[in-house]
Amino acid sequence: MSFHTAWQSPSNIALVKYWGKTHPQLPTNPSLSMTLDACRTETSVEIIPGGGKLQVWVDGVDTPSFVPKVAAFFKAIAERHPWTAHFDWRIQTHNTFPHSSGIASSASGMSALALCVVSLAREFQERIPAKDDLREASVLARLGSGSASRSVYGGWVVWGRTPSVPGSNQEWAHPYPDAIDPVFSDFRDTVLLVDVGQKAVSSTVGHGLMNGHPFAEARFATAHDNLAAFQPILSSGDVGSFLALAEREALMLHGLMMASNPPFVLMKPETLAILEKIQNARRDGLEVGFTLDAGANVHVLYPARAEQTVREFVTTSLSTHCKDGACIHDRVGTGPQQLTKPKLLL
């Protein structure tokens, strides 16, 4: 007898960056993220009684190279969900965005898998350690990928304890609790694909480089300060201040990598050309800014009211710096959804 469930879960982009962690996958500073909409992972899970065998299909292809990462996830959650070891797992997954595109596929993928685990636990009437399903999914997703903890919620999300957000927690993320001006509830993000290859340094290695980093303590303190600074900006609808602060956070992340030991330069010449054009355009009055993850690709940020002019700017001025002119248009999303008809099951 088999059981199955399926979820789709989005990626997210952090405005205050999570960079540095302690065991077991706990952040050294708080982060603030915007959940995306179009960039998501769809995951179907089928289980049968067994001894914990794992099979993973990616886009319909049996992909053994993904099994070790999934196995590490199940090992990490075993204490909270020991029942998982008594089943064989057939996992099928599909991303709506290109792999290695600078969009956090680990965030969307691990959150989708965590949501499937929690749904199956409910079906078997297993005990849920956290007080609700989404919190439990956030805890489990975190154990697979730190940023995945934020993807189980829509809109704006906080992860990591910080004085300015009562109730913030190291072990799970939760929706941003304060008032948000409508301009930020429908914000846009166009991802410019400068480099679609593997990053020169993995996120795991990058986080580890914060151990003993000469600027680590200053960075951690600045993250708390910047998250607190975002709060009046989000409530007031001050787009200009939002974009300026988002850019400082992104550039600080890359500055930390360039100052680590060994140092890494992840931006490409085309990345720098895009950033300069964006900053010049904002000085000329266009409501546009950027953020970056730990890679070469650029997330172009702008309000919905500027969508037409910004997209024209992307087409005429920025896309020439992208690989084959590629970009992905996205926006703030509402969060994961359970798929009532698991369409990926073969």
C-alpha positions in Angstrom: 0.0 0.0 0.0 1.4 3.4 -0.9 0.6 7.0 0.2 1.4 10.2 -1.6 1.2 13.9 -1.3 2.5 16.9 -3.3 3.3 20.5 -2.7 4.6 23.5 -4.6 6.7 25.9 -2.7 8.4 29.1 -3.8 11.9 30.4 -3.6 12.6 33.6 -1.8 15.1 36.5 -2.0 16.6 37.9 1.2 16.9 41.6 1.6 18.7 41.3 4.9 21.1 38.5 4.2 21.6 35.2 6.2 25.4 34.7 6.1 27.0 32.5 8.7 25.6 29.7 10.8 26.1 27.5 13.8 25.1 23.8 14.3 22.4 22.7 13.6 21.8 25.1 10.8 21.0 28.1 13.1 21.7 31.6 11.8 24.3 33.9 13.2 22.2 36.9 12.2 18.5 37.6 11.4 17.3 37.8 7.9 14.3 39.4 6.1 13.0 37.9 2.8 10.5 38.4 0.1 8.7 35.3 -1.0 8.6 34.9 -4.8 5.7 33.7 -6.9 6.7 32.2 -10.3 10.0 30.7 -9.2 8.9 27.6 -7.3 9.5 23.9 -6.9 6.8 21.3 -7.4 7.4 18.1 -5.5 5.4 14.8 -5.4 6.2 12.1 -2.8 5.1 8.5 -2.8 5.9 6.2 0.1 5.5 2.5 0.8 6.5 0.6 3.9 10.2 -0.3 3.8 13.5 0.5 5.2 14.2 4.1 4.2 15.2 3.6 0.5 15.3 6.9 -1.4 14.8 7.5 -5.1 14.8 11.0 -6.6 13.5 12.0 -10.0 14.3 15.5 -11.4 12.1 16.5 -14.3 11.1 12.9 -14.8 14.7 11.6 -14.9 16.0 9.2 -12.2 18.8 11.3 -10.6 21.0 9.4 -8.1 23.2 12.5 -7.6 20.4 14.1 -5.6 20.0 11.2 -3.2 22.8 12.2 -0.8 21.4 15.6 -0.1 17.9 14.2 0.4 19.4 11.4 2.6 21.1 14.1 4.7 17.8 15.9 5.1 16.1 12.7 6.4 18.9 12.0 8.8 18.6 15.6 10.1 14.9 15.3 10.7 15.0 11.7 12.1 14.8 12.8 15.8 11.6 14.8 15.2 10.1 12.3 12.7 11.4 8.8 13.4 8.6 7.3 11.4 10.2 8.4 8.1 12.8 5.6 8.4 10.1 2.9 8.1 9.1 3.9 4.6 10.7 3.8 1.1 10.5 7.3 -0.5 9.9 8.0 -4.2 10.4 11.8 -4.7 9.8 13.6 -8.0 10.6 17.2 -8.3 10.5 20.0 -10.9 11.7 23.6 -10.8 9.9 26.3 -12.8 13.2 28.1 -13.1 16.6 27.0 -14.4 18.9 25.2 -12.0 22.0 27.2 -11.0 20.3 30.4 -12.1 21.0 32.4 -8.9 17.5 31.6 -7.5 17.5 29.5 -4.3 16.4 26.1 -5.5 17.4 24.6 -2.2 15.0 27.0 -0.5 12.0 26.0 -2.7 13.0 22.4 -2.9 13.6 21.7 0.7 10.5 23.6 1.8 8.4 21.6 -0.6 9.8 18.4 0.7 9.3 19.5 4.3 5.7 20.3 3.6 5.2 16.9 2.1 6.7 15.2 5.2 4.4 17.2 7.6 1.3 16.3 5.4 2.2 12.6 5.6 2.8 12.9 9.3 -0.8 14.3 9.7 -2.2 11.5 7.6 -0.6 8.9 9.8 -1.6 10.9 12.9 2.0 11.2 14.0 2.9 13.7 16.6 3.8 17.2 15.2 6.5 18.6 17.6 5.8 22.2 16.7 2.5 23.9 17.6 1.3 24.1 13.9 2.1 22.5 10.6 3.7 25.5 8.9 6.0 26.1 11.9 7.0 22.4 11.8 7.6 22.6 8.1 9.8 25.6 8.7 11.9 23.8 11.3 12.3 20.8 9.0 13.1 22.9 5.9 15.7 24.8 7.9 17.5 21.5 8.7 17.8 20.9 4.9 18.6 24.5 3.9 18.6 27.5 6.2 16.9 29.8 3.7 14.2 27.2 3.1 12.8 28.0 6.5 11.4 31.2 5.1 9.8 29.7 2.0 7.0 28.0 3.9 5.4 31.4 4.2 4.2 34.0 1.7 4.9 37.7 1.6 7.6 39.1 3.8 9.3 36.7 6.3 11.7 37.0 9.2 14.1 34.3 10.4 16.5 34.6 13.3 16.1 36.2 16.8 16.4 40.0 16.7 15.3 42.6 19.3 13.1 44.6 16.9 10.8 41.7 16.0 9.1 40.2 19.1 8.7 36.5 18.8 11.5 36.1 16.2 13.2 32.7 16.6 16.4 30.9 15.6 14.7 27.5 14.8 11.9 28.6 12.5 10.8 31.6 10.4 7.5 33.4 10.6 5.6 36.0 8.6 6.8 39.6 9.1 4.5 40.8 11.9 4.3 44.5 11.4 2.2 46.6 9.0 3.4 46.8 5.4 2.5 49.5 3.0 0.6 48.1 -0.1 3.4 49.1 -2.4 5.5 46.3 -0.8 2.7 43.7 -0.9 2.9 43.6 -4.7 6.6 44.4 -5.3 8.4 43.1 -8.4 11.7 41.2 -8.9 13.2 40.6 -12.3 16.1 38.1 -12.2 18.8 38.8 -14.7 20.7 35.6 -15.6 24.3 36.7 -16.1 25.8 33.4 -15.3 23.9 30.1 -15.1 26.8 27.8 -14.2 27.7 26.4 -10.8 28.9 29.0 -8.3 32.6 29.2 -7.5 31.7 28.7 -3.8 28.8 26.8 -2.4 26.6 28.5 0.2 27.7 25.9 2.8 31.4 26.9 2.2 30.5 30.6 2.1 28.7 30.4 5.5 31.7 28.6 6.9 34.0 31.4 5.9 32.3 33.6 8.4 34.0 31.6 11.2 37.0 33.7 12.1 36.2 36.4 9.5 37.7 39.7 10.5 34.5 41.5 10.0 32.1 38.9 11.3 31.0 40.6 14.5 30.4 43.9 12.8 28.4 42.2 10.1 26.2 40.4 12.6 25.5 43.6 14.4 24.8 45.5 11.2 22.3 42.8 10.1 20.2 43.5 13.3 20.4 47.2 12.6 19.5 46.9 9.0 16.5 44.7 9.7 15.3 47.3 12.3 15.9 50.0 9.7 13.7 48.2 7.1 10.7 48.2 9.5 9.7 51.9 9.3 10.5 51.8 5.6 8.1 48.9 5.0 5.3 50.5 7.0 5.7 54.0 5.3 6.1 52.8 1.7 9.4 54.7 1.2 10.6 52.9 -2.0 13.7 55.0 -2.4 15.0 54.2 1.1 14.0 50.5 0.6 16.1 50.2 -2.6 19.1 52.0 -1.2 19.2 49.8 1.9 18.6 46.6 -0.1 21.6 47.5 -2.3 23.9 48.2 0.7 23.0 44.8 2.2 23.7 43.0 -1.1 27.0 44.7 -1.6 28.0 44.0 2.0 27.4 40.3 1.4 29.8 40.4 -1.6 32.3 42.5 0.3 32.4 39.9 3.1 33.2 37.2 0.5 35.9 39.3 -1.1 37.5 39.8 2.4 37.2 36.1 3.5 40.1 33.7 3.6 40.3 32.4 0.9 38.6 35.4 -0.9 36.0 34.9 -3.5 34.8 37.3 -6.2 31.4 36.1 -7.4 30.3 39.1 -9.4 31.2 39.1 -13.1 32.1 42.2 -15.2 28.5 42.1 -16.6 27.1 42.1 -13.1 29.0 45.3 -12.3 27.8 46.9 -15.5 24.2 46.1 -14.6 24.6 47.5 -11.1 26.0 50.8 -12.4 23.2 51.2 -14.9 20.6 50.5 -12.3 22.0 53.1 -9.9 22.3 55.7 -12.7 18.7 55.0 -13.7 17.5 55.6 -10.1 19.5 58.9 -9.9 17.6 59.8 -13.1 14.2 59.2 -11.4 13.4 55.6 -12.2 12.1 53.6 -9.2 14.5 50.7 -9.5 17.2 49.0 -7.4 18.9 45.6 -7.0 19.8 42.9 -4.6 22.2 39.9 -5.1 22.5 36.5 -3.8 25.9 34.7 -3.5 26.5 34.7 -7.2 26.7 36.8 -10.4 23.0 37.2 -11.2 21.1 40.3 -10.3 17.6 40.7 -8.8 16.1 43.9 -10.2 13.6 45.3 -7.6 10.8 47.8 -8.4 7.2 48.6 -7.4 4.3 47.4 -9.6 3.6 51.1 -10.6 6.9 51.2 -12.4 6.6 47.8 -14.1 6.2 49.0 -17.6 9.1 51.5 -17.6 11.4 49.2 -15.7 10.7 46.3 -18.0 11.5 48.5 -21.0 14.7 49.5 -19.2 15.6 45.8 -18.7 14.9 45.0 -22.3 16.7 48.0 -23.9 19.6 48.4 -21.4 20.2 45.4 -19.1 19.3 42.2 -21.0 22.4 42.7 -23.3 24.5 41.8 -20.2 22.6 38.5 -19.6 23.4 35.1 -21.0 21.3 34.9 -24.2 19.3 37.9 -22.9 17.7 35.7 -20.3 15.7 37.0 -17.4 12.8 35.9 -15.2 10.0 38.3 -14.2 8.6 37.6 -10.7 6.8 39.3 -7.8 5.9 38.9 -4.2 4.0 35.6 -3.8 1.4 34.2 -1.4 3.4 31.1 -0.4 3.2 27.3 -0.9 0.2 25.4 -2.0 -0.7 21.7 -1.6 -1.4 20.1 -4.9 -4.6 18.1 -4.7 -3.7 16.1 -7.8 0.0 15.1 -7.7 0.6 15.6 -11.4 4.3 14.6 -11.2 3.7 11.0 -10.1 4.5 8.5 -12.9 
